[in-house]
Amino acid sequence: MSLTLFLHPLSSYCHKALIALYETGTPFTPHLVELQKPESRAAFKAIWPVGKFPVLRDETNGRVIPESTSIIEYLAWRYPGPARLVPEDAAAAFDVRATDRFYDLHIHTHMQRMIGERLRPADQKDPYGLEQASTALNVGLGVAEKTMASRTWAAGEAFSMADCAAAPPLFYVDMAVAPLAGSYPNLAAYLERLKQRPSYARVLEEAQPYMQFVPR
Ligand SMILES: N[C@@H](CCC(=O)N[C@@H](CS)C(=O)NCC(=O)O)C(=O)O
């Protein structure tokens, strides 16, 4: 097996893929992408022209897999470890995939948009877009808050790909947008459970030296 994960240590979508790799105990080589450095950027775009990470390269099978969800699905298919992040049972797998989509599209996207706004030049701010993202984020968080009233993990009682998807955006919302505890106590408790999970604890520990660069 020869897997390389192209990543940046602060990237929330890379954290999603890393949780899966650590959960399954899959050996891989991390490859740091530094988009601000022309050579690193060009080398990465030669592999995946879209230029977004994470990207998994599997030299054994001659595959390049972009997209965090596809990476986790690929690992479940080609390198199944002891942890089954996508269940074999069709009904359970459907719930996991649907919840993964929910967290990416209705929480992660808006969190990313809100924090990304802080990186825009002063003359290219978009207050209307920011307001839309904030409203949509709170709608998504409200839905998740209700769901998590009766669940241990995002898609039920088993840890899954849905939790890989949920942890990074909830972490960054809590840290850099607004603490979850006030308005979303179930999500705050869920985030604490996620942080206790060894796979995610490791991801956060490795990202710690870079956290100072997250724009507040
Ligand atoms: N849908 C993609 C989203 C990936 C994504 O947005 N990655 C961000 C980092 S979290 C990125 O590459 N940003 C760099 C850029 O857009 O230039 C996935 O699930 O992997």
Ligand as a Chemical Component Dictionary entry (heavy atoms), coordinates in Angstrom:
data_LIG
# 
_chem_comp.id                   LIG 
_chem_comp.type                 NON-POLYMER 
_chem_comp.pdbx_formal_charge   0 
_chem_comp.three_letter_code    LIG 
# 
loop_
_chem_comp_atom.comp_id 
_chem_comp_atom.atom_id 
_chem_comp_atom.alt_atom_id 
_chem_comp_atom.type_symbol 
_chem_comp_atom.charge 
_chem_comp_atom.model_Cartn_x 
_chem_comp_atom.model_Cartn_y 
_chem_comp_atom.model_Cartn_z 
_chem_comp_atom.pdbx_ordinal 
LIG N1  N1  N 0 -15.749 19.554 -1.226 1  
LIG C1  C1  C 0 -14.344 19.540 -0.898 2  
LIG C2  C2  C 0 -13.995 20.867 -0.228 3  
LIG C3  C3  C 0 -12.502 21.024 -0.052 4  
LIG C4  C4  C 0 -12.122 22.427 0.392  5  
LIG O1  O1  O 0 -12.925 23.363 0.372  6  
LIG N2  N2  N 0 -10.849 22.562 0.808  7  
LIG C5  C5  C 0 -10.335 23.856 1.183  8  
LIG C6  C6  C 0 -9.631  23.749 2.535  9  
LIG S1  S1  S 0 -10.723 23.266 3.844  10 
LIG C7  C7  C 0 -9.285  24.317 0.192  11 
LIG O2  O2  O 0 -8.679  23.518 -0.483 12 
LIG N3  N3  N 0 -9.069  25.619 0.125  13 
LIG C8  C8  C 0 -8.036  26.162 -0.698 14 
LIG C9  C9  C 0 -8.552  26.955 -1.837 15 
LIG O3  O3  O 0 -9.771  26.960 -2.056 16 
LIG O4  O4  O 0 -7.728  27.599 -2.511 17 
LIG C10 C10 C 0 -14.025 18.322 0.008  18 
LIG O5  O5  O 0 -14.950 17.790 0.622  19 
LIG O6  O6  O 0 -12.861 17.877 0.063  20 
# 
loop_
_chem_comp_bond.comp_id 
_chem_comp_bond.atom_id_1 
_chem_comp_bond.atom_id_2 
_chem_comp_bond.value_order 
_chem_comp_bond.pdbx_ordinal 
LIG N1  C1  SING 1  
LIG C1  C2  SING 2  
LIG C1  C10 SING 3  
LIG C2  C3  SING 4  
LIG C3  C4  SING 5  
LIG C4  O1  DOUB 6  
LIG C4  N2  SING 7  
LIG N2  C5  SING 8  
LIG C5  C6  SING 9  
LIG C5  C7  SING 10 
LIG C6  S1  SING 11 
LIG C7  O2  DOUB 12 
LIG C7  N3  SING 13 
LIG N3  C8  SING 14 
LIG C8  C9  SING 15 
LIG C9  O3  DOUB 16 
LIG C9  O4  SING 17 
LIG C10 O5  DOUB 18 
LIG C10 O6  SING 19 
# 
